[in-house]
Amino acid sequence: MMRAALMLLAFVVPALAHAQSNKGTPAPDTLDPAKTYALCLDTARLYPEQGVEFAGKWVGLGGGEPAKHCQAVAMMGLREYGEAATRLEELAENSKRGVEVRVGMLAQAAQSWLLQGDTERAYAAQTAALKLKPNDVKLLIDRAMTLAEAKNYWEAIDDLNAAVAADAKNAEAYAFRASAYRMVSADDLAMDDAERALALDPNNIGALLERGILRRMARNDAGARQDWLRILQIAPDSETAKVARANIERLDVNPEK
């Protein structure tokens, strides 16, 4: 239900990346680093094996931090999550670039640790990012999701409280806090947050899912079905829709439980 977020510098050059998938990996253009960086990142995401090769060539030609960052992104694509995360953390620690870039690298590192299944390392990366950018709402939500993944729900609620304090109109923060409150059996608080999220964003599928679950727990089956069917209308191909669909099926098969 909870997702990881934040990808850094999403350059998109699909035509170039598609061309290189057919022609092999081109030589990096050292005279145009920005273009090379964009091409490298796009290749790393679409064709990670070629991305590693391209980035390796660029590192050898003195591509420096951008080339190494691209290399780490390609490793994520190859599911070498631990190595990618370690490299991203090292880049963030040693980077001379601005706070936003370093925070983005740490956020990517956390994402990679989560894909590796290491919530402790993901939490550490997100905490390092928050030291660089305190009270950032997205970072607080991301760390709360990591804490919830580790079943540390009260700590997750603490981060979501801070997120709401920083941005009282952030529907995602309320939706995620509703989920965390439900996990600690604070159902009234969970419903309040689900309703707040939907007041801010009536199409927030996370909040609709939560309210549907809470309605089902309160034996309001018609209301639960309504919320879950709404998810199928808004985002039929989403992971949240899969959960909603499964809940509707359970409701149809055994409405008494």
N, C-alpha and C positions, 0 to 999 in steps of 0.2 A: 504494500500500500504506500509505503514511504519511498521516496526516490532520492537518488543522489543527483547533485546538480553541478553547474558551473563548468563549462568548457572554455578554454582560453583561446582568444584570437582566432575566431572561426573564419579564416579566409576560404573562399570558395572559387575554384578555377576548374570546374568539371570537365570542360572541353580539353584542357591541357592534360589533366590526369587520365582521361579516357584515351587520349592519343598515346600516352606513354605506356598504357597497358598493352597496346598493340605493337609498339616499336621498341620496347625495352626502356631501361632507365637512362635518361639523358644526363649530360654533364651539367653540374650546377653552374649557373651564370654568376661568377664572382663580381662582375661589374654592376650587377643589379640585385643587391641583397634582398630588397623588399619583395621583388618578383620571385626570387628563388625561395624565400621563406614561405610565401603563399603557395607556390607549387609544391614544395616539400610537405607542408602540413596537409594539403588536400590529398596528395599521394599517400601519405601516412595513414589517413583515415579510410581511403577507398581501397588502396592496395598496399597493405602494411609491409609485405615482404619487399616490394620495390621501394617503399618509403624508407626502410632500414638501410637499404643499399644506397639510395640517393643521399640520405643524411650522412652516412658513413663517408661517402666521397666528399661531401661538403665539409665535414669535420676535418678531413685530411687536407683540404684546401684552405683551411683557416676560417671556416664558417662560424666558429665560436659558439656563443650561447644559443643563438637561434637554431643552428644546426643540431646542437645537443638536445635542445627542447624538441625538435622535430623527431629526433631519434627515439626519445622517450615516448612520444605520442604513437609512433609506429609500433613500439614494443607493446603498448596497451592493445593495439589492434591484433597483435600476435598472441595475446593473452599471457604475456610475460609480465604479469601485474606487479609482482614484488620488485623486480628489477626496474621496471618503469617508474614505480612510486619512489624508490630509493634515489634514482637519478633526478627526478623532479624535485625532491626535497633538497638535494645537494645544489641544484641549480638555484632554487629559491634562496638558499642560505648564502650563496656566493654571488648572487646577481647584484650588479650595480644599477640596475634599472629601477623604475618607480615602484611604489607600493602596489599599485593595481596589478602589475605584471607578476610580482612575487606572490601576491595573494592568489592570483589565478593559477600559478604553478602549484601552490600548496593545495588548492582546491582540487586540481587534477590528481595530485598525489593521493589525496583522501579518497577520491573516487576509485582510483586504482587499488588502494588497500581494501576498500569495500568489495570490489570485484574479486579480490584474493580471499575475502572472508575474514580479514583481520580488522575487526572493529576498533581494537585498541590503538593500532597504528593510524587508522583513519581519524580517530578522535584526536590523537596527538598532532596530526597535520592540520586539522581544523582549528585546534587551539592555538597553534603557531600563527595561523592566518588571522585569527581574532586578536592576537597581540599586535599585529601590524595594523589591523583595521577594527578597533573595538566597536562593539554594538552594531556591526553590520548585520542587517536583518537576514539577508540570504545566508550568510555564514552561520548565524545563530540557528536558523531553521535546519540547515544541513547538519550541523553538529547535533541538534536535537534528534534528527532522524537516525544518526549513527548511534546515539545513546539508546533510542528506542529499539534499534536493531539488536543491541546488547541487553535488552530488557531492563535498562536503567531508566524507568519511566519517570520517576520523580525528578531526576536530573534533567531529563528531556523537557519536562514541564518548566523547570527553572529557566532553561534557554528560551523556550517559547514565551514565557512571561517577559523576558528581556526583549524579545523580538516585538511583542505587542506593545510594550512600553515605548520602543523606538518608532513603531509605525502602527498606530491604532487602527489603520484602515487596510491592513494586510490580511486578506481573506485566507491565504495559505497558512499563515501562522495560526489562525483560529481553527482551521480545519485539522491541522496536525495536532494541535493541543486537544481538540475534541477526542481524537483517537487515543492520545496518551491518557487523558482523563478516564476514558472508558476502560483502559487496561488496568487502572488502579481502582476500578469499581466506583468512580465518582461520576455516576451516570447523569445526575442533574447538571453538574458543571459541563460535562461532555455535550449534553443537548444544548445548553446555553451557547457554547462555542460553535457548534454546528449551525445553529440558527444565526449567530452573528456573521459567520462566514458567508452564509447564503444571502443574508441581507446585503452584504457588500458585493457578492458575486453570485447571482442566482444559478449560474451554470457551473459552479465549482463542483467537479465530480467527486473529489475527495470528501467534501462536506456532505454531498448527497448520499454517498455510500455510508458515511458515519451515521447520519440521521436515520437512514433506512435501517441500519443495524439496531440503533437505539429504539426506534419505533417497534421493530420486531421483538426486541427484548421486553418491551412494554405491552406486547400482544396487540399492537396496532398494525395488523397485517396489511390492511388496505393502504395505510400510509407508507409502510415499508416498500410494498410493491410499487407504489407510485414513484418513490424516490429512485428505486433501482431501474425501473423502466425509463425514467428520465435520463439516466446515465447512458442507457443503450441508444437513446435518440441523439444525445449530444456527442458521444465519443464511442461509437460501436466497436471500434477496433483496439481500444485501449486495454491495458492490463486491468484497470479498475472495472471496465465493462465485463471482463471475464469473471471477476469476483461477483459482480452484481448478477450476472447471468446464473452463476452457480447458486447464489442465494435464492433467486427466484425458483430455480429447479427444486431446491430443498423445500421451499415453502409449498410448492405444488405437490411434492411427493409426501411430505409429512408435516402438515400445518400445525399439528398439536405440539411439536417439539421446538 
